[in-house]
Amino acid sequence: MVETNFGHVRPEHIVGLRRVAELEEWEGRRIGAAVTWRRLEVDGPRALAQAARTVGSPQIRNAGTIGGNLATASPAGDGHPFLAAVDASVELVSPSGTRAVLWSEFFTGVKQTSMANDELISAVLLPEDLPERHEFAKVGVRNAMVISTVCAVVTRRDDGRTTVGLGSVAPTPIRARQAEEMISSIDRPSETDLNEFARLVSAETTPISDHRSTEAYRRHAAGVLCRRLLVRCLR
Amino acid sequence: MIIAFTLNGKPVTARVLTPVSLLDVLRDQLELSGSKNACDQGECGSCSIVLDGAVVCSCLVMAADVEGSEVTTVEGVASGGVLNAVQEAMHAAGAVQCGFCTPGIVVAATDLFETNPTPSRTEIKEALAGNICRCTGYGAIVRALEEITGEVS
């Protein structure tokens, strides 16, 4: 809509999805593409609800959806770190059928996805066994209406398995696999372990400098943020 | 295409030929200029309306998509020429700066009080997070809204 308001695109045909009720359906781990941030803020799994609460403003959260966030495929999308951290899939429908694409196969670059031209995002599929603990946080320059400088989710299972999903630090959302592997085997991480975890997270990012922040700051903030989120998970 | 929807309680139609926003249709075709256009990208909240029960930025709503919907604009919050409690409170407190963002704030605040009649200061601020257009003068607005007790509309 912003692109048409600004005259950047002039689509010849438009398909209105606002009243397609099926897209608003949310059953268990299957979240319809048109489920709004507002609904996720209230009823979503903890870290996804935390992320939803930081999106835009009340007006934006009433209109913006998880499917729209995916379709935009911004590196800074606030829903993405959670989907990456729990290995969610994106359900796509087309005249030839339905397929589920793992998040890592879905995002292919800055605002680029593996969707075909005739495909529509119908739902997000979360795994049945979500980690026992998961926490989201983001860094931005103000409280509301802010695009993330860095956003992150850390999950931790009772058996120690840990995952890290990051946004705004690479062309697509990423996982910090080395940091995950290092910390997953440690039952009660020491201060030294936490610092090493943060260092590995930072090392795995490939941020850019732009008008919102610098490469160095984003890299540093990613480590600090994930260390903090891990500590919250360990409480 | 011709779209039909309910605007401030009355049935209306509009002719939509291009992918225009609901805001443009409200202002240019239906001649309700209370909803303002400052940013055209959902940033300022000056165009806030209530669409099927939810506050949204009308600049981000595709006009063709409101077929069959219920829309309330700032022109629809007062009834029979009587200001609602939010309008009264802001008027009494002089809670405006340049005033351009005021219609959106009235709509967002009215929605807040309808869903939460006794909001805290924090809840008031959070409800206006999409309307704070970064000039200044918000202290008076928040203080005015804190004075409201009882039914808003």
Interface residues (C-beta under 8 A of the other chain):
Chain A: M1 V2 T4 N5 F6 R10 P11 I14 G16 L17 R18 R19 R38 G56 S57 P58 Q59 I60 N62 A63 N143 A144 M145
Chain B: T18 P19 V20 S21 D40 Q41 G42 E43 G45 S48 A54 V55 V56 C57 C59 L60 V61 M62 A64 D65 V66 E67 G68 A108 E126 A127 A129 G130 N131 I132
